[in-house]
């Protein structure tokens, strides 16, 4: 039973790290400017890479937890610590929800930034159109 609680705490800790990185990504996105785009992308790539490592670790720990829980399920339900166990699981589920919400917010910010950038971009006429306009002006 102690091992199950240890694994739950480890899962909770990893989720907290993922949530922190996701919040930091939001900060970087909100503070980014047009001038520092390359630097912002580099920072975001590093954050995503580290978050991927954490997610891989999380999947491994969760698999171990699932296996151990399956083995000890009846003991857990018969235990006096079932309330504490449920509380830990509930806390983990809430953190997952919070992370998903943060990720959705980051996606909206990113889409908004992209749309702003597209609005600022000038669409240049094709070379042929420019030549035609020039020729018309020359004829006048």
Steps between C-alpha positions, in 0.01 A plus 500: 500500500785738576638443153166599345498824699861567401410453134199728535723767651749455217221537243379811681849647500550438128161653421592806705820540297304467175249761621781739591663464159165551330440819701849619411424434133196724533716775649750472214220509243336804657825694529632412156552777250553502126871581538592202717314227309804273455591520868140435605479195274826368640378541858168335420674209327716440809194509722312257277797266492528494879123460535516202262761338725275554801202354318701191406600461864139553607376225268756259644411580861128475424551158338682377810226646719225334294675165524553527875145628555357205307696268728394675821155627409312302763748601770462865405119487518509318833757740645428776748702727273251480213385858566854631474555289190190645332610850596840448332338364184252790495785751535680336207188514283453869585860574400446321169194716436694815589781403262253434220341841558841667496585322175172618345579857609848475350354379172259794491784743572713343229215517247433861594869590456503326163193691385654829613813419306302410188316834518830689515649319204486685169403312192725605216370498148645250262785612276280494191243730659771746599639497146153560352433793735841646416437462127159670532662789684766528229239517227321793664 
